[in-house]
Each structure stands twice: as C-alpha cells, then as structure tokens.
C-alpha cells in the first residue's frame, strides 16, 4: 500500500521541478524577446563616473519632490518632469 | 563632460528612485538614448526595454505577456512585438504599482521616431495615472513635448552651478597623477578660473 503512495509523491515532485525549470527559462527568454537592449549597463557606467554630490541640489527642489512624492496624490498634471539643458550644459563646455 | 550633464542628471534621478524602491513598492525603468546607437534604438526597442525592466521586477510574468510570447514563438521562428502591443503591455504592468519611467537625452532619438515614443508615453499615462515620467533633452525639443504630451510636462532648465563644477574639477584633479598631490594652491587657482567663467544661460 505504501509503494504507490511514494511513487505518486515522487512523480509529483519531478513534475514540479521540471515545471519550475521551464518557467525560469521562459522568463529569461521572454525578457530578451521584449528587448535585446540592456540600459542598465549604460546606467552603471554613468553611475560609476558621476562625481560625488554633483547635481544633488536637483533632488531637493520643489518641482522634483512634487514629481517624485506625488505618485499617489498629485494627479496627472505633475506626472511628467522634463529637465532641459542648453548648449552650456554638456560635453563641449570646459573642454 | 563637466558639472551636470543631462545623462548625469538622469543617472542621479534613477539612483534616487532605485534607493526609494528599496523602501517602497515602486517600479523603476530607464532608457539612455544615444545617437550613436540609433540603428538599434528604435521605438520598439526603447519601449520594449522599458517594459522588460518592469516585468523583470515582477515575481511572475503577467499572463498576457507570456501567452503572447508562447503564441509568437511558434511562427516564423519567433515573431516580435509591435509598438502598439508593447504600449498595451506597459499600460498593464504600470497599473500594478506606482512606476517611474526615465528617458535620457530624448533629443538624441532620431527625429522621425520621437513622436511615436512620446505618443506612447502619453498613452501609458492615460491608462495609468500613478506613473511618473522623467525626461531630459536639449531645449529645442520642448515644442515637440508640448504637442505630443498635451503640454503636461513640468519644465526645469538645468545648468551646472558652481558647486557642481567645483566638485567635478576636484574629482578630476584628484585622479590626475601628474599633479603634485599637495599642490592645493594650484587646485584652487584652476577652480577659480573655471567658476569665474560659468556662462549665464
């Protein structure tokens, strides 16, 4: 009587494990299918090269805080923040 | 590159949001547009990347997405998504929790692709009011933003302030092996000449 029960448990386990593997493979395959690009690499590069504390003031100003904290409260009028730089901001300056 | 470039601003904001994500249940997704990579940075890939990062943060891939993947896999050796399909999926996943989407250097996006990217962002916001979008770019694309985002963007003009410049110059000098480490007089002189010349833009 005990044998078939054990068999059942085993086969159930095997089924579960293989199913789990399929999901994990699918997941990474799905992510690559959504886009082959990896923006996190560029982010990591910028993060490493950025000087400490540069631009921190931006995170403290009202416009930014309202945009950042207001996800639940402020409604769609504060949904988009556009930071624009003129020619004075960027590579050509101070080279 | 000095002081606060658009990309520095974006990476700073993305880092801040990632820190927040450690404490609050939010999703963060970013994309850095680069003119040099314009061939591969199509609207499909830009929006697909934004979607991928959000889906990657979920415990389970939403059924709508995995079902489409399984269906598309069976034909022509794997069919890709169209922009409209990606936007629909983005609308679904951004509705699950507050989501922050950052797109850097929009002006570097090929001009004929920009309207499609901006329209897609507007459509996502329309369905998902808890989404927040952060964009950077040169001033000349402001008009396009107003047209395609229905004038909803709060505009902030950035320029390097003197603290940013001093911080940057000190960092570069500290890495300059040809400069004598204790020559602080020279360092001060260099910083002074830079800060006196910050343009009033």
Interface residues (C-beta under 8 A of the other chain):
Chain A: X26 X27 X29 X30 X31 X33 X34 X35 X36 X37 X38 X39 X40 X42 X43 X46 X47 X50 X51 X52 X53 X54 X55 X56 X57 X58 X59 X61 X63 X64 X66 X67 X68 X70 X71 X72 X75 X76 X77 X78 X79 X80 X81 X82 X83 X84 X85 X86 X87 X88 X89 X90 X91 X93 X94
Chain B: X1 X2 X3 X4 X5 X6 X7 X8 X9 X10 X11 X12 X13 X14 X15 X16 X17 X20 X26 X30 X31 X32 X34 X40 X41 X44 X45 X46 X48 X49 X51 X52 X53 X55 X56 X61 X65 X66 X69 X72 X78 X80 X81 X86 X98 X100 X121 X125 X129 X130 X131 X132 X133 X134 X135 X136 X137 X138 X139 X141 X142 X145 X149 X152 X153 X154 X155 X156 X157 X158 X159 X160 X161 X163 X164 X165 X167 X168 X170 X171 X194 X199 X201
